[in-house]
Amino acid sequence: MVRRIDVTGAGGVRLAAWEFTDPPKTGGGREEDGRGPGVLLLHGLMGRASHWADTARWLSERHRAFGLDQRGHGRSDKPSGGPFDRAAYVDDAIAAIEQLGLAPVALIGHAMGALTAWQLAARRPDLVSALVICDMRASALGAASQQEWAAWFRSWPVPFANLADVRKWFGEDDPQLERPRPARGEFFAEVMAERADGWRPVFSRRQMLTARETWVHDAHWEELAQVQCPTLVVRGWDAELGRAEAQEMVRVLPRGAYAEVPEAGHLLPWEFPEEWRRVVEPFLQSVARA
């Protein structure tokens, strides 16, 4: 089951938080009233909280599991004037943790959401019990990366006639992929909405570029080194985060651990959900036992 709870983020922005619940199981470890350790799931750029539904279902057996539609995404506000800087995203997540009563919380972040998570953990260690970083680099990506994304956004054949076209264009016919990845098509189908002229993204591509602009030019190693809680860095073999950089991130983290998911790409929690669970669940359980 899922229920929406609106919270107020930085500057009064309305944010949609989604609680994923599962009936308590005998001996399952979650308290009978449904309350347990808090987990907050933070999606990446262009994502939405519903992308975490599969992960949240098994998390909810032992935790209070919430996903957050971050500003500019999903059902949350998309303020025309922003801001979409790093401080706004971190402040929003802090507000959600406090208003939902989740602290000390385990943060699980994918890509941009992972960066938000470790910046929050560095800034407010009192709020965070554990951290999972999924495929996010600590090094700067640079201006060329931003230019590539702008060109990619311009190439989208919007509006799409139907969701089948969305799935095909993003999942099967992307020339940058070495092999078809249906999970990628499904990922983008979830962030489309039907309009009068066809299917369009629920987010503004201009706002996504603005949000990205605030972190692609900077490295984030210093903040990573300030994270004091146990942290798991997860990557796929064919992911954006390279193995050498991932292992260096683990070395920089005071309490870092490392895991790989073979064959997975950037969307590894959705491409290989069982393998994702096998690396994340034992880590969270070890933190709970500590």
MARSEVO-675165 format. One record per residue (C-alpha): x negated, y, z; residue in one letter. Coordinates in steps of 0.1 Angstrom, whole numbers, plus 5000, padded with zeros to 4 digits. Example, Ala and Ser with C-alpha at 12.3 -4.5 7.8 and 13.67 -1.06 7.14 Angstrom:
2
487749555078A/486349895071S/
//
This chain:
290
500050005000M/498950364995V/500250695009R/499251045001R/498251295028I/497451655017D/494551825035V/493252175032T/489852225018G/487452515016A/489152845007G/492652695012G/492352454982V/494952174986R/493351834984L/495151494979A/493851225002A/495050874997W/495250615025E/495050255014F/496550015039T/496749645043D/498749455069P/496349345097P/495348985096K/495048765127T/491348775138G/490549015110G/488849265131G/491049565126R/493149685156E/496749585156E/497949945153D/496149965119G/493450195132R/489850105128G/486550265117P/487050525091G/485850505055V/486050785030L/485550704993L/484250984970L/484650944933H/482251084907G/482651354881L/485951314862M/487051034885G/489951014910R/490650844943A/492750574926S/489650434909H/488750304943W/491950104948A/490249764945D/487449854969T/489850014993A/492049704995R/489349485010W/487949775031L/491449825046S/491249475062E/488849625088R/488849995083H/490950305079R/490250355042A/490850685024F/490050804989G/489851174982L/490751354950D/488051614950Q/488751964938R/489351984901G/490251614900H/493251384903G/496151534922R/494151804940S/494152164931D/492152284901K/491452654909P/490852844877S/488153054894G/486552774913G/484352764932P/482852424920F/479552454937D/477952194960R/478952384991A/482652374981A/482551994976Y/480751925008V/483052165028D/486051995013D/484851645024A/484051775059I/487651925061A/489151595050A/487151395076I/488151625104E/491851665094Q/492251285089L/490451205121G/487950975105L/484651065123A/482350895126P/482950785091V/481250555066A/480950745033L/480950555000I/480150774970G/479750714933H/477550944912A/478551304921M/480551174950G/477351004963A/475551334962L/478351504981T/478151225006A/474451245014W/474551625014Q/477351605040L/475451335060A/472351565061A/474351865072R/476651705096R/475151385110P/477651385138D/480451305113L/478751005095V/478050655107S/476850505074A/476350595038L/476550405005V/475050574974I/476150424941C/474150524910D/473150884917M/469751024911R/467851254935A/465751404908S/466851694886A/468451604853L/467551924836G/469052164810A/468951904782A/471351674801S/473851954805Q/473652034768Q/474251664760E/477351654782W/478751974766A/478351814731A/479851494744W/482951674757F/483351854724R/483351524706S/486451384724W/489251334698P/491951494720V/494851464721P/494751084720F/497850924704A/498150664731N/496350494760L/495150214737A/493250474717D/491750604750V/490550254760R/489150194725K/487250524721W/485650514756F/485250144761G/484649984727E/483650234701D/481150454721D/477950424700P/475750494731Q/476750164746L/474749854737E/477849634742R/481649684748P/482649774783R/486349744788P/486049874824A/484850204810R/487950234788G/490250154817E/488350414839F/489150684814F/492750574808A/493350644845E/492351004841V/494651084812M/498151224813A/500851234786E/501551584773R/503851714746A/501251654719D/499651334732G/497351214760W/494851454775R/492551444806P/493951554839V/490951764845F/489452064827S/486251974808R/485152334813R/485452294851Q/483651954849M/480652124832L/480752404858T/480752154886A/477851964870R/475952284864E/475552334901T/473452014907W/471851894875V/469052154876H/468052084912D/466351794929A/467851664961H/465051474978W/464851705008E/468451655018E/468051285013L/465251275038A/467451445063Q/470051165063V/469750985096Q/472450715093C/471950365078P/472150415040T/472550165012L/471350264977V/473050054950V/472350044913R/472949824883G/470249704860W/471649904832D/472550204853A/471650574851E/469550554883L/466350374874G/464850114897R/461650304905A/463650614915E/466150404935A/463350234954Q/461750574961E/465050704974M/465150404998V/461550495009R/462450855016V/465550765035L/464750715072P/467050415074R/467450305037G/468249975021A/468449874985Y/470649644964A/471049574926E/473949434907V/472649244876P/474149344842E/476049634857A/476049984843G/477050324857H/480550204866L/479349894885L/482149894912P/484649854884W/482649644860E/481649394887F/483949434916P/483149094933E/479349164931E/479949514944W/481749374974R/479049124981R/476449394985V/478549665003V/480649455027E/477749295046P/476049635049F/479049785065L/479449495088Q/475849515099S/476349885108V/479449795128A/477549535148R/474649765155A/
//
